[in-house]
Each structure stands twice: as structure tokens, then as C-alpha cells.
Amino acid sequence: MSVPFLRRLHAQLADRAQIAWFDRCCPGCSAQLDPASRNDYCGEMCLPSSGSVIPVFVTRTPAARINGFRTSAASRALPGAYFEDVDPLDVIEAADWLCALCGGEIPEDVDRFDPQAATVDHHMPLALGGHHVRANMRAAHRRCNLSKNASHPNDWNASP
């Protein structure tokens, strides 16, 4: 990829992120948030109760989820890997909240650091030459995804 192409690509991604920031809505009442505010909710009445846990990927905007997912994947990918803008929540919902590695149900209401939390696994790991494309992604529990690590799909067996 040429440097001018990468500059145009980064400028386009920055424009999309800025538009997404200005279009943010409060998860509690769906009111549009003030772009000058760094808060994710419009007020205290919209904050979730302390007893309920809302996973961070559910409350973030789609653009923020896509950008965060792409950024973390880019750090593990080999040079020359293909990248698509994929919303991790779309991957998980398409799998009906079932782990592709162990077959178990993924709870929707756990913290992102919980071993049962929803993550997206790259079937062919990025570290082994896989691509960050929708066809290479599947839903998985955090513990299953961490145990698979960067194993080749033919070398890994689910053993919960």
C-alpha cells in the first residue's frame, strides 16, 4: 500500500469517527448527546443501576466498536493482512450468543473481563496469517478464545 493511499484511508476513518462522535445517543433514553460532553449518558437518571452489568461493547457506538476491534486486531496481524470494518456485536448476534469453540451459551450481561464474556475469535489467527474479515470471525467465550490463543484451527481441540 502506498503512503498517499494510507493517508487518505486514515483521513476517511478519522472523518467517520468524528461523525460517529457527533451522532452519539444516550443508551438510557436515546437522546442525542452533546458532542462537547465526554459522558456516555445524558444524566444521572439514565445511568444503569449499580446492580446491573452492561458490557462495554453494547454501550459503545458501532463506529467505536469497529475502530477498537480493528485497532486491537491490527496489533496482532501480519503485514499484508486484509481488513474489513466489522462490528463485533454483529458477529456475536449472528451466532445467537453461542460460543463457536465450546458450543456453550454466552451470557449477555457479564463484564467484559469475565471468563464467560463474549469475544470474537479469528478462526485462522491473525498471528498465523489470517485476515480480519467477517468470514474469518466467530463468537466465543473469553476463556475459550484465550485458551485457543494463536493455535492453528487444525491443532486446537475444545477442552473446557
DSSP file with accessible surface (Angstrom, degrees, kcal/mol):
  #  RESIDUE AA STRUCTURE BP1 BP2  ACC     N-H-->O    O-->H-N    N-H-->O    O-->H-N    TCO  KAPPA ALPHA  PHI   PSI    X-CA   Y-CA   Z-CA
    1    1 A M              0   0  171      0, 0.0     2,-0.1     0, 0.0    79,-0.0   0.000 360.0 360.0 360.0 139.2    0.0    0.0    0.0
    2    2 A S     >  -     0   0   65      1,-0.1     4,-2.2     4,-0.0     5,-0.2  -0.419 360.0-118.1 -83.5 158.5    1.3    3.4   -0.9
    3    3 A V  H  > S+     0   0   82      1,-0.2     4,-2.5     2,-0.2     5,-0.2   0.919 113.7  52.9 -64.1 -43.5    1.7    6.2    1.6
    4    4 A P  H  > S+     0   0   71      0, 0.0     4,-2.3     0, 0.0    -1,-0.2   0.921 109.4  50.6 -60.3 -37.8   -0.8    8.5   -0.1
    5    5 A F  H  > S+     0   0   81      1,-0.2     4,-2.7     2,-0.2    -2,-0.2   0.939 110.6  48.4 -63.2 -45.7   -3.4    5.7    0.0
    6    6 A L  H  X S+     0   0   59     -4,-2.2     4,-2.8     1,-0.2    -1,-0.2   0.887 110.3  52.0 -63.9 -36.8   -2.8    5.2    3.7
    7    7 A R  H  X S+     0   0  177     -4,-2.5     4,-2.3     2,-0.2    -1,-0.2   0.921 111.5  46.4 -64.4 -43.6   -3.1    8.9    4.4
    8    8 A R  H  X S+     0   0  154     -4,-2.3     4,-2.5    -5,-0.2    -2,-0.2   0.917 113.2  50.2 -63.4 -42.2   -6.5    9.0    2.5
    9    9 A L  H  X S+     0   0   39     -4,-2.7     4,-2.6     2,-0.2    -2,-0.2   0.941 111.7  46.8 -61.9 -47.1   -7.7    5.9    4.4
   10   10 A H  H  X S+     0   0  115     -4,-2.8     4,-2.4     1,-0.2    -1,-0.2   0.887 111.9  51.2 -64.2 -38.0   -6.7    7.4    7.8
   11   11 A A  H  X S+     0   0   50     -4,-2.3     4,-2.3    -5,-0.2    -1,-0.2   0.917 111.0  48.4 -64.3 -41.6   -8.4   10.7    6.9
   12   12 A Q  H  X S+     0   0   94     -4,-2.5     4,-2.3     2,-0.2    -2,-0.2   0.925 112.3  48.1 -65.2 -42.3  -11.5    8.9    5.9
   13   13 A L  H  X S+     0   0   42     -4,-2.6     4,-2.3     1,-0.2    -2,-0.2   0.897 111.1  51.1 -65.6 -38.0  -11.5    6.8    9.1
   14   14 A A  H  X S+     0   0   57     -4,-2.4     4,-2.3     2,-0.2    -1,-0.2   0.908 109.5  50.7 -65.4 -40.0  -11.0    9.9   11.2
   15   15 A D  H  X S+     0   0   93     -4,-2.3     4,-2.5     2,-0.2    -2,-0.2   0.920 110.9  48.7 -62.5 -43.8  -13.9   11.6    9.5
   16   16 A R  H  X S+     0   0  118     -4,-2.3     4,-2.6     1,-0.2    -2,-0.2   0.910 110.9  50.2 -62.5 -41.7  -16.1    8.6   10.2
   17   17 A A  H  X S+     0   0   47     -4,-2.3     4,-2.1     2,-0.2    -1,-0.2   0.904 110.9  49.3 -64.8 -39.0  -15.1    8.5   13.8
   18   18 A Q  H  X S+     0   0  113     -4,-2.3     4,-2.0     2,-0.2    -2,-0.2   0.927 111.3  48.8 -67.6 -41.5  -15.8   12.2   14.2
   19   19 A I  H  X S+     0   0  102     -4,-2.5     4,-1.4     1,-0.2    -2,-0.2   0.928 111.2  50.7 -62.4 -43.6  -19.3   11.9   12.6
   20   20 A A  H  < S+     0   0   20     -4,-2.6    -1,-0.2     1,-0.2    -2,-0.2   0.886 107.9  53.5 -62.1 -36.9  -20.0    8.9   14.9
   21   21 A W  H >< S+     0   0   93     -4,-2.1     3,-1.1     1,-0.2    -1,-0.2   0.919 109.7  47.0 -64.8 -40.6  -19.0   11.0   17.9
   22   22 A F  H 3< S+     0   0   89     -4,-2.0    -1,-0.2     1,-0.2    -2,-0.2   0.740 111.7  52.4 -74.4 -19.8  -21.4   13.8   16.9
   23   23 A D  T 3< S+     0   0   99     -4,-1.4    -1,-0.2    -5,-0.2    -2,-0.2   0.271  79.9 135.8 -98.4  12.1  -24.2   11.3   16.4
   24   24 A R    <   -     0   0   12     -3,-1.1     9,-2.4    -4,-0.1     2,-0.3  -0.290  36.6-160.0 -63.5 145.0  -23.9    9.6   19.8
   25   25 A C  B     -A   32   0A  69      7,-0.3     7,-0.2    15,-0.0     6,-0.1  -0.929  26.0-102.1-124.9 151.3  -27.1    8.8   21.7
   26   26 A C     >  -     0   0    1      5,-3.0     4,-2.2    -2,-0.3    15,-0.2  -0.534  23.1-145.4 -68.9 127.3  -27.7    8.1   25.4
   27   27 A P  T  4 S+     0   0   60      0, 0.0    -1,-0.2     0, 0.0    14,-0.1   0.754  96.3  54.4 -66.5 -20.7  -28.1    4.4   25.9
   28   28 A G  T  4 S+     0   0   47      1,-0.1    13,-0.1     3,-0.1    19,-0.0   0.918 131.7   2.4 -80.1 -44.3  -30.7    5.1   28.7
   29   29 A C  T  4 S-     0   0   65      2,-0.1     3,-0.1     0, 0.0    -1,-0.1   0.408  89.4-121.3-126.4  -1.3  -33.2    7.4   26.8
   30   30 A S     <  +     0   0   94     -4,-2.2     2,-0.2     1,-0.2     3,-0.0   0.613  59.7 148.5  68.5  14.2  -31.8    7.5   23.2
   31   31 A A        -     0   0   44      1,-0.1    -5,-3.0    -5,-0.1    -1,-0.2  -0.531  57.7-100.8 -75.4 146.7  -31.5   11.3   23.4
   32   32 A Q  B     -A   25   0A 128     -7,-0.2    -7,-0.3    -2,-0.2     2,-0.2  -0.486  40.5-129.3 -70.2 134.3  -28.7   12.8   21.3
   33   33 A L        -     0   0   11     -9,-2.4    -9,-0.1    -2,-0.2    -1,-0.1  -0.538  21.7-102.1 -86.1 152.1  -25.7   13.6   23.4
   34   34 A D    >   -     0   0  101     -2,-0.2     3,-1.7     1,-0.2     5,-0.1  -0.556  25.3-140.5 -69.6 124.2  -23.8   16.9   23.4
   35   35 A P  T 3  S+     0   0   40      0, 0.0    -1,-0.2     0, 0.0   -12,-0.1   0.794 101.4  59.9 -60.3 -23.9  -20.6   16.5   21.3
   36   36 A A  T 3  S+     0   0   86    -14,-0.1     2,-0.3     2,-0.0    -2,-0.0   0.699  91.2  87.0 -76.9 -15.7  -18.7   18.6   23.9
   37   37 A S    <   -     0   0   31     -3,-1.7    -4,-0.0     1,-0.1     5,-0.0  -0.628  60.6-160.9 -87.4 140.2  -19.6   16.2   26.6
   38   38 A R        +     0   0  206     -2,-0.3     2,-0.1     2,-0.0    -1,-0.1   0.446  60.6 109.5 -93.9  -2.9  -17.4   13.2   27.3
   39   39 A N        -     0   0  108      1,-0.1    -2,-0.1    -5,-0.1    -5,-0.0  -0.468  62.2-148.7 -74.7 147.7  -20.2   11.4   29.2
   40   40 A D  S    S+     0   0   90     -2,-0.1     2,-0.3   -14,-0.0    -1,-0.1   0.567  83.5  52.0 -89.4 -11.6  -21.9    8.4   27.7
   41   41 A Y  S    S-     0   0   36    -15,-0.2     3,-0.1   -14,-0.1    -2,-0.1  -0.922  78.3-132.0-124.4 153.4  -25.2    9.2   29.4
   42   42 A C  S    S-     0   0   63     -2,-0.3     2,-0.3     1,-0.2    -1,-0.1   0.740  81.4 -21.9 -79.6 -20.6  -27.2   12.5   29.4
   43   43 A G  S >> S-     0   0   25      1,-0.1     3,-1.2    -3,-0.0     4,-0.5  -0.984  74.0 -81.1-171.4 178.4  -27.8   12.5   33.1
   44   44 A E  G >4 S+     0   0  173     -2,-0.3     3,-0.9     1,-0.2    -1,-0.1   0.807 118.1  64.7 -64.7 -29.9  -27.9   10.5   36.3
   45   45 A M  G 34 S+     0   0  162      1,-0.2    -1,-0.2    -3,-0.0    -3,-0.0   0.770 103.8  48.2 -67.5 -19.9  -31.5    9.3   35.7
   46   46 A C  G <4 S+     0   0   18     -3,-1.2    -1,-0.2     2,-0.1    -2,-0.2   0.562  84.6 110.2 -95.2 -10.2  -30.2    7.4   32.6
   47   47 A L  S << S-     0   0   91     -3,-0.9     3,-0.1    -4,-0.5     2,-0.0  -0.383  77.1-108.8 -64.7 141.7  -27.2    5.7   34.3
   48   48 A P        -     0   0   53      0, 0.0    -1,-0.1     0, 0.0    -2,-0.1  -0.370  40.6 -94.9 -67.9 153.1  -27.7    2.0   34.8
   49   49 A S    >   -     0   0   81      1,-0.1     3,-1.1    -3,-0.1    -3,-0.0  -0.323  32.4-115.4 -65.4 153.3  -28.3    0.7   38.3
   50   50 A S  T 3  S+     0   0  132      1,-0.3    -1,-0.1    -3,-0.1    -3,-0.0   0.727 113.0  60.3 -65.0 -20.2  -25.2   -0.4   40.2
   51   51 A G  T 3  S+     0   0   69      2,-0.0     2,-0.3     0, 0.0    -1,-0.3   0.766  92.7  75.5 -79.0 -25.2  -26.6   -3.9   40.3
   52   52 A S    <   -     0   0   56     -3,-1.1     2,-0.5    58,-0.0    58,-0.1  -0.689  69.0-149.6 -92.6 142.1  -26.8   -4.4   36.5
   53   53 A V        -     0   0   68     -2,-0.3    -3,-0.0    56,-0.3    -2,-0.0  -0.937   9.2-168.7-109.7 125.3  -23.7   -5.0   34.4
   54   54 A I        -     0   0   70     -2,-0.5    58,-0.2    -6,-0.0    55,-0.1  -0.963  26.3-122.7-114.1 116.8  -23.7   -3.7   30.8
   55   55 A P    >>  -     0   0    7      0, 0.0     3,-1.3     0, 0.0     4,-1.2  -0.305  20.2-123.6 -57.7 143.8  -20.9   -5.0   28.7
   56   56 A V  H 3> S+     0   0   48      1,-0.3     4,-1.5     2,-0.2     3,-0.1   0.844 107.6  59.8 -61.9 -33.4  -18.9   -2.2   27.2
   57   57 A F  H 34 S+     0   0   27      1,-0.2    -1,-0.3     2,-0.2    32,-0.1   0.762 102.8  53.7 -72.0 -17.8  -19.3   -3.3   23.6
   58   58 A V  H <4 S+     0   0   65     -3,-1.3    -1,-0.2     1,-0.2    -2,-0.2   0.868 111.5  43.4 -79.4 -36.6  -23.1   -2.9   24.0
   59   59 A T  H  < S+     0   0   35     -4,-1.2    -2,-0.2    -3,-0.1    -1,-0.2   0.695  97.8  88.3 -84.9 -17.5  -23.0    0.7   25.2
   60   60 A R  S  < S-     0   0   95     -4,-1.5   -20,-0.0     1,-0.1     0, 0.0  -0.430  87.4-101.7 -77.8 157.0  -20.4    1.9   22.7
   61   61 A T     >  -     0   0   37      1,-0.1     4,-2.6    -2,-0.1     5,-0.2  -0.360  32.1-111.3 -71.4 155.9  -21.4    3.3   19.3
   62   62 A P  H  > S+     0   0   71      0, 0.0     4,-2.8     0, 0.0     5,-0.2   0.908 119.5  52.5 -55.8 -40.0  -21.0    0.9   16.3
   63   63 A A  H  > S+     0   0   34      1,-0.2     4,-2.6     2,-0.2     5,-0.2   0.904 109.8  48.4 -64.2 -38.4  -18.1    3.1   15.0
   64   64 A A  H  > S+     0   0   30      2,-0.2     4,-2.5     1,-0.2     5,-0.2   0.899 112.2  49.0 -68.7 -39.0  -16.3    3.0   18.3
   65   65 A R  H  X S+     0   0   22     -4,-2.6     4,-2.5     2,-0.2     5,-0.2   0.937 113.4  46.5 -64.1 -45.5  -16.7   -0.8   18.5
   66   66 A I  H  X S+     0   0   39     -4,-2.8     4,-2.7    -5,-0.2    20,-0.2   0.940 114.3  47.2 -62.4 -45.9  -15.5   -1.2   14.9
   67   67 A N  H  X S+     0   0   86     -4,-2.6     4,-2.6    -5,-0.2     5,-0.2   0.930 114.1  46.4 -64.4 -44.7  -12.5    1.1   15.5
   68   68 A G  H  X S+     0   0   25     -4,-2.5     4,-2.3     2,-0.2     5,-0.2   0.914 114.3  48.2 -64.0 -40.8  -11.5   -0.6   18.7
   69   69 A F  H  X S+     0   0   24     -4,-2.5     4,-2.1    -5,-0.2    -2,-0.2   0.927 113.9  46.4 -65.5 -44.3  -11.8   -4.1   17.3
   70   70 A R  H  X S+     0   0   48     -4,-2.7     4,-2.5    -5,-0.2    -2,-0.2   0.914 112.0  51.1 -65.8 -41.9   -9.8   -3.1   14.2
   71   71 A T  H  X S+     0   0   83     -4,-2.6     4,-1.2    -5,-0.2    -2,-0.2   0.926 111.8  45.7 -63.9 -44.8   -7.1   -1.4   16.2
   72   72 A S  H  < S+     0   0   50     -4,-2.3     4,-0.5     1,-0.2    -1,-0.2   0.890 114.1  49.5 -68.1 -34.9   -6.6   -4.4   18.6
   73   73 A A  H >X S+     0   0    0     -4,-2.1     3,-1.4    -5,-0.2     4,-1.2   0.891 103.7  59.8 -69.8 -36.7   -6.6   -6.8   15.6
   74   74 A A  H 3< S+     0   0   53     -4,-2.5    -1,-0.2     1,-0.3     3,-0.2   0.830  97.7  59.9 -62.3 -29.1   -4.0   -4.7   13.7
   75   75 A S  T 3< S+     0   0   96     -4,-1.2    -1,-0.3     1,-0.2    -2,-0.2   0.731 112.9  37.6 -71.9 -19.4   -1.6   -5.1   16.6
   76   76 A R  T <4 S+     0   0  112     -3,-1.4    -1,-0.2    -4,-0.5    -2,-0.2   0.539  96.4 101.6-105.0 -11.5   -1.6   -8.9   16.1
   77   77 A A  S  < S-     0   0   22     -4,-1.2    50,-0.2    -3,-0.2     3,-0.1  -0.421  70.5-119.9 -80.4 150.9   -1.9   -9.2   12.3
   78   78 A L    >   -     0   0   82     48,-0.9     3,-1.6    52,-0.3    -1,-0.1  -0.500  46.6 -82.2 -79.1 155.7    1.0  -10.0   10.0
   79   79 A P  T 3  S+     0   0  132      0, 0.0    -1,-0.1     0, 0.0     0, 0.0  -0.313 117.8  30.0 -58.0 138.7    2.0   -7.4    7.4
   80   80 A G  T 3  S+     0   0   66      1,-0.3     2,-0.1    -3,-0.1    -2,-0.0   0.437  82.4 148.0  91.4   0.8   -0.3   -7.6    4.3
   81   81 A A    <   -     0   0   14     -3,-1.6    -1,-0.3    -7,-0.1     2,-0.3  -0.402  48.3-120.1 -68.9 144.1   -3.4   -8.9    6.2
   82   82 A Y        -     0   0  163     -2,-0.1    50,-2.3    51,-0.0     2,-0.4  -0.643  27.7-158.8 -83.6 143.6   -6.7   -7.8    4.8
   83   83 A F  B     -b  132   0B  56     -2,-0.3     2,-0.3    48,-0.2    50,-0.2  -0.984  11.4-176.6-128.5 134.3   -9.0   -5.7    7.0
   84   84 A E        -     0   0   91     48,-2.5     2,-0.9    -2,-0.4    -2,-0.0  -0.901  37.7-109.0-117.5 154.0  -12.8   -5.1    6.8
   85   85 A D        +     0   0   64     -2,-0.3     2,-0.4     2,-0.0   -19,-0.1  -0.759  50.5 171.6 -82.6 108.3  -14.8   -2.9    9.1
   86   86 A V        -     0   0   10     -2,-0.9   -17,-0.1   -20,-0.2   -16,-0.1  -0.981  32.3-136.7-124.6 130.8  -16.7   -5.4   11.2
   87   87 A D    >>  -     0   0    9     -2,-0.4     4,-1.4     1,-0.2     3,-0.6  -0.761  12.1-149.2 -83.6 119.4  -18.8   -4.7   14.2
   88   88 A P  H 3> S+     0   0   15      0, 0.0     4,-2.2     0, 0.0     5,-0.2   0.858  96.6  59.6 -60.7 -30.5  -18.0   -7.4   16.8
   89   89 A L  H 3> S+     0   0   16      1,-0.2     4,-2.8     2,-0.2     5,-0.2   0.890 101.6  54.2 -65.7 -34.4  -21.6   -7.2   18.2
   90   90 A D  H <> S+     0   0   89     -3,-0.6     4,-2.1     2,-0.2    -1,-0.2   0.899 108.2  49.6 -63.7 -39.7  -22.9   -8.2   14.7
   91   91 A V  H  X S+     0   0    1     -4,-1.4     4,-1.2     2,-0.2    48,-0.3   0.933 113.5  45.5 -64.1 -44.8  -20.7  -11.3   14.7
   92   92 A I  H  <>S+     0   0    2     -4,-2.2     5,-2.0     1,-0.2     6,-0.3   0.922 114.1  47.7 -67.7 -42.9  -21.9  -12.3   18.2
   93   93 A E  H ><5S+     0   0   93     -4,-2.8     3,-1.7     1,-0.2    -1,-0.2   0.871 107.0  56.9 -68.1 -34.0  -25.6  -11.7   17.5
   94   94 A A  H 3<5S+     0   0   65     -4,-2.1    -1,-0.2     1,-0.3    -2,-0.2   0.825 105.2  52.6 -65.4 -27.0  -25.3  -13.6   14.2
   95   95 A A  T ><5S-     0   0   33     -4,-1.2     3,-0.9    -3,-0.3    -1,-0.3   0.350 114.2-120.9 -87.5   5.6  -24.1  -16.6   16.3
   96   96 A D  T < 5 -     0   0  127     -3,-1.7    -3,-0.2     1,-0.2    10,-0.1   0.849  64.9 -64.9  56.3  33.8  -27.1  -16.2   18.5
   97   97 A W  T 3 <S+     0   0   25     -5,-2.0     9,-3.5     1,-0.2     2,-0.4   0.848 101.8 136.8  59.9  37.5  -24.8  -15.7   21.5
   98   98 A L  B <   -C  105   0C  81     -3,-0.9     2,-0.4    -6,-0.3     7,-0.2  -0.957  58.2-118.5-115.0 136.6  -23.4  -19.2   21.2
   99   99 A C     >  -     0   0    3      5,-3.3     4,-1.5    -2,-0.4    41,-0.3  -0.548  14.1-155.9 -73.9 126.8  -19.7  -20.0   21.5
  100  100 A A  T  4 S+     0   0   54     39,-2.9    40,-0.2    -2,-0.4    -1,-0.2   0.676  90.9  52.1 -75.7 -16.2  -18.3  -21.5   18.3
  101  101 A L  T  4 S+     0   0   16     38,-0.3    57,-0.2     3,-0.1    -1,-0.2   0.883 129.2  10.2 -89.3 -42.9  -15.4  -23.1   20.2
  102  102 A C  T  4 S-     0   0   44      2,-0.1    -2,-0.2    57,-0.1     3,-0.1   0.572  92.0-124.4-113.3 -12.7  -17.2  -25.0   23.0
  103  103 A G     <  +     0   0   55     -4,-1.5    -3,-0.1     1,-0.3     2,-0.0   0.406  63.9 136.1  85.7  -3.0  -20.9  -24.7   21.9
  104  104 A G        -     0   0   26      1,-0.1    -5,-3.3    -6,-0.1    -1,-0.3  -0.302  62.1 -96.3 -78.4 162.1  -22.0  -23.1   25.2
  105  105 A E  B     -C   98   0C 148     -7,-0.2    -7,-0.2    -3,-0.1    -1,-0.1  -0.567  31.5-137.6 -77.1 139.0  -24.3  -20.1   25.6
  106  106 A I        -     0   0    1     -9,-3.5     2,-0.1    -2,-0.3    11,-0.1  -0.873  19.7-129.1 -98.6 119.4  -22.6  -16.8   26.0
  107  107 A P        -     0   0   34      0, 0.0     3,-0.4     0, 0.0    11,-0.3  -0.437   8.6-151.3 -68.8 143.9  -24.3  -14.6   28.7
  108  108 A E  S    S+     0   0  117      1,-0.2     9,-0.0    -2,-0.1    10,-0.0   0.598  85.4  57.2 -88.7 -12.2  -25.2  -11.1   27.6
  109  109 A D  S    S+     0   0  109    -55,-0.1   -56,-0.3     2,-0.0     2,-0.3   0.005  78.3 106.2-116.2  29.2  -25.0   -9.4   31.0
  110  110 A V  S    S-     0   0   28     -3,-0.4     8,-0.2     6,-0.1   -58,-0.0  -0.773  75.3 -96.2-107.5 156.3  -21.4  -10.1   32.2
  111  111 A D    >   -     0   0   77     -2,-0.3     3,-2.0     1,-0.1     6,-0.2  -0.296  37.3-112.7 -63.7 151.4  -18.5   -7.7   32.5
  112  112 A R  T 3  S+     0   0  104      1,-0.3    -1,-0.1   -58,-0.2     5,-0.1   0.700 115.9  54.5 -64.4 -17.9  -16.1   -7.9   29.5
  113  113 A F  T 3  S+     0   0  132      3,-0.0    -1,-0.3    29,-0.0    -2,-0.1   0.483  82.0 110.4 -94.5  -2.4  -13.3   -9.3   31.7
  114  114 A D  S X  S-     0   0   60     -3,-2.0     3,-1.9     1,-0.1    28,-0.3  -0.451  78.7-123.2 -68.8 142.8  -15.4  -12.2   33.0
  115  115 A P  T 3  S+     0   0   75      0, 0.0    28,-2.5     0, 0.0    29,-0.3   0.798 113.7  51.6 -59.5 -23.7  -14.3  -15.6   31.6
  116  116 A Q  T 3  S+     0   0   64     26,-0.2    -6,-0.1    25,-0.2    -4,-0.1   0.464  85.5 124.0 -89.8  -2.9  -17.8  -16.1   30.2
  117  117 A A    <   -     0   0    1     -3,-1.9    25,-1.7    -6,-0.2     2,-0.3  -0.152  69.3-100.6 -61.3 154.0  -17.8  -12.7   28.4
  118  118 A A  E     +D  141   0D   9    -11,-0.3     2,-0.3    23,-0.2    23,-0.2  -0.562  48.9 162.4 -77.6 133.2  -18.5  -12.5   24.7
  119  119 A T  E     -D  140   0D  17     21,-2.6    21,-2.3    -2,-0.3     2,-0.5  -0.895  37.0-115.1-137.3 172.0  -15.4  -12.1   22.4
  120  120 A V  E     -D  139   0D  13     -2,-0.3     2,-0.4    19,-0.2    19,-0.2  -0.959  27.0-156.2-114.2 125.8  -14.8  -12.5   18.7
  121  121 A D  E     -D  138   0D   4     17,-3.4    17,-2.0    -2,-0.5     2,-0.7  -0.808  14.3-133.8 -99.8 139.1  -12.3  -15.2   17.6
  122  122 A H  E     -D  137   0D  10     -2,-0.4    15,-0.2    15,-0.2     8,-0.1  -0.866  13.8-148.9 -89.2 116.4  -10.5  -15.2   14.4
  123  123 A H  S    S+     0   0   81     13,-2.6    -1,-0.2    -2,-0.7    14,-0.1   0.946  96.3  35.9 -52.5 -54.1  -10.8  -18.8   13.0
  124  124 A M  S    S-     0   0   52     12,-0.3    -1,-0.2     7,-0.2    28,-0.1  -0.905 109.4-119.6 -96.9 110.0   -7.4  -18.5   11.3
  125  125 A P    > > -     0   0    7      0, 0.0     5,-2.4     0, 0.0     3,-1.4  -0.143   6.5-129.4 -55.3 144.3   -5.5  -16.4   13.8
  126  126 A L  G > 5S+     0   0    4      1,-0.3     3,-1.7     3,-0.2   -48,-0.9   0.857 109.0  61.4 -60.8 -34.4   -4.1  -13.1   12.6
  127  127 A A  G 3 5S+     0   0   49      1,-0.3    -1,-0.3   -50,-0.2   -50,-0.1   0.673 104.7  49.0 -68.7 -15.0   -0.7  -14.1   14.0
  128  128 A L  G < 5S-     0   0   86     -3,-1.4    -1,-0.3    23,-0.1    -2,-0.2   0.163 135.4 -81.6-108.3  15.3   -0.6  -17.1   11.6
  129  129 A G  T < 5S+     0   0   34     -3,-1.7    -3,-0.2     1,-0.2    -2,-0.1   0.529  80.2 147.9 100.6   7.8   -1.6  -15.1    8.5
  130  130 A G      < -     0   0    3     -5,-2.4   -52,-0.3   -49,-0.1     2,-0.3  -0.255  42.1-122.8 -69.8 164.2   -5.4  -14.9    9.0
  131  131 A H        -     0   0   67    -50,-0.1     2,-1.7     2,-0.1    -7,-0.2  -0.810  13.2-121.0-111.0 152.4   -7.3  -11.9    7.7
  132  132 A H  B     +b   83   0B   1    -50,-2.3   -48,-2.5    -2,-0.3     2,-0.3  -0.561  68.7 128.3 -89.7  69.5   -9.6   -9.5    9.7
  133  133 A V  S >  S-     0   0   30     -2,-1.7     3,-1.9   -50,-0.2     4,-0.1  -0.910  72.4-111.5-126.3 155.0  -12.6  -10.2    7.6
  134  134 A R  G >  S+     0   0   92     -2,-0.3     3,-1.8     1,-0.3    -1,-0.1   0.859 114.6  60.2 -56.3 -38.2  -16.2  -11.3    8.5
  135  135 A A  G 3  S+     0   0  102      1,-0.3    -1,-0.3    -3,-0.0    -3,-0.1   0.714 104.3  51.6 -65.7 -17.5  -15.8  -14.8    7.0
  136  136 A N  G <  S+     0   0   19     -3,-1.9   -13,-2.6    -5,-0.1     2,-0.3   0.248  97.8  88.3-101.6  12.2  -12.8  -15.4    9.4
  137  137 A M  E <   +D  122   0D  11     -3,-1.8     2,-0.3   -15,-0.2   -15,-0.2  -0.853  43.8 165.6-119.0 149.5  -14.7  -14.4   12.6
  138  138 A R  E     -D  121   0D  57    -17,-2.0   -17,-3.4    -2,-0.3     2,-0.1  -0.984  38.6 -98.0-154.3 156.1  -16.9  -16.3   15.1
  139  139 A A  E     +D  120   0D   0    -48,-0.3   -39,-2.9    -2,-0.3   -38,-0.3  -0.456  46.3 165.7 -76.4 146.8  -18.3  -15.7   18.6
  140  140 A A  E     -D  119   0D   0    -21,-2.3   -21,-2.6   -41,-0.3     2,-0.1  -0.990  40.0-101.3-156.5 153.3  -16.5  -17.2   21.6
  141  141 A H  E  >  -D  118   0D   2     -2,-0.3     4,-2.5   -23,-0.2     5,-0.2  -0.451  39.3-117.1 -65.6 153.6  -16.3  -17.0   25.3
  142  142 A R  H  > S+     0   0   68    -25,-1.7     4,-2.7   -28,-0.3     5,-0.2   0.929 115.9  50.8 -59.7 -43.7  -13.3  -15.1   26.6
  143  143 A R  H  > S+     0   0   89    -28,-2.5     4,-2.0     1,-0.2    -1,-0.2   0.903 111.9  46.8 -65.2 -38.4  -11.9  -18.2   28.3
  144  144 A C  H  > S+     0   0    7    -29,-0.3     4,-2.1     2,-0.2    -1,-0.2   0.926 113.4  48.2 -67.6 -43.5  -12.3  -20.3   25.1
  145  145 A N  H  X S+     0   0   33     -4,-2.5     4,-2.2     1,-0.2    -2,-0.2   0.910 113.0  48.1 -64.5 -41.1  -10.7  -17.6   22.9
  146  146 A L  H  < S+     0   0  116     -4,-2.7    -1,-0.2    -5,-0.2    -2,-0.2   0.872 111.1  50.5 -68.9 -34.8   -7.8  -17.2   25.4
  147  147 A S  H  < S+     0   0   75     -4,-2.0    -1,-0.2    -5,-0.2    -2,-0.2   0.864 111.4  48.1 -72.7 -31.2   -7.2  -21.0   25.6
  148  148 A K  H >< S+     0   0    1     -4,-2.1     3,-1.9    -5,-0.2    -2,-0.2   0.899  83.7 159.9 -70.9 -38.6   -7.2  -21.2   21.8
  149  149 A N  T 3< S-     0   0  123     -4,-2.2    -1,-0.2     1,-0.2    -2,-0.1  -0.276  72.2 -24.8  53.1-127.5   -4.8  -18.3   21.6
  150  150 A A  T 3  S+     0   0   38     -4,-0.1    -1,-0.2    -3,-0.1     2,-0.2  -0.099  95.4 144.0-107.3  35.5   -3.0  -18.3   18.2
  151  151 A S    <   -     0   0   41     -3,-1.9     5,-0.1     1,-0.1   -23,-0.1  -0.476  57.9-107.3 -74.8 145.8   -3.4  -22.0   17.6
  152  152 A H    >>  -     0   0   58     -2,-0.2     3,-1.7     1,-0.1     4,-0.9  -0.443  30.6-117.9 -66.1 141.7   -4.0  -23.2   14.1
  153  153 A P  T 34 S+     0   0   26      0, 0.0     3,-0.4     0, 0.0    -1,-0.1   0.834 115.0  51.9 -54.8 -31.8   -7.6  -24.4   13.6
  154  154 A N  T 34 S+     0   0  134      1,-0.2    -2,-0.0     3,-0.0    -3,-0.0   0.695 110.4  48.8 -77.6 -18.3   -6.5  -27.9   12.9
  155  155 A D  T <4 S+     0   0  128     -3,-1.7     2,-0.4     2,-0.0    -1,-0.2   0.530  94.8  85.4 -98.1  -8.5   -4.3  -28.1   16.0
  156  156 A W     <  -     0   0   43     -4,-0.9     2,-0.4    -3,-0.4    -8,-0.1  -0.811  51.0-174.6-105.0 134.2   -6.8  -26.9   18.6
  157  157 A N        -     0   0  130     -2,-0.4     2,-0.4     2,-0.0   -56,-0.0  -0.982  31.4-115.4-122.3 135.2   -9.4  -29.0   20.4
  158  158 A A        +     0   0   50     -2,-0.4   -56,-0.0   -57,-0.2   -14,-0.0  -0.522  41.8 163.5 -69.3 122.0  -12.0  -27.6   22.7
  159  159 A S              0   0  101     -2,-0.4   -57,-0.1   -15,-0.1    -1,-0.1  -0.704 360.0 360.0-140.4  85.9  -11.4  -28.9   26.2
  160  160 A P              0   0  141      0, 0.0   -16,-0.0     0, 0.0    -2,-0.0   0.018 360.0 360.0 -64.4 360.0  -13.3  -26.7   28.7
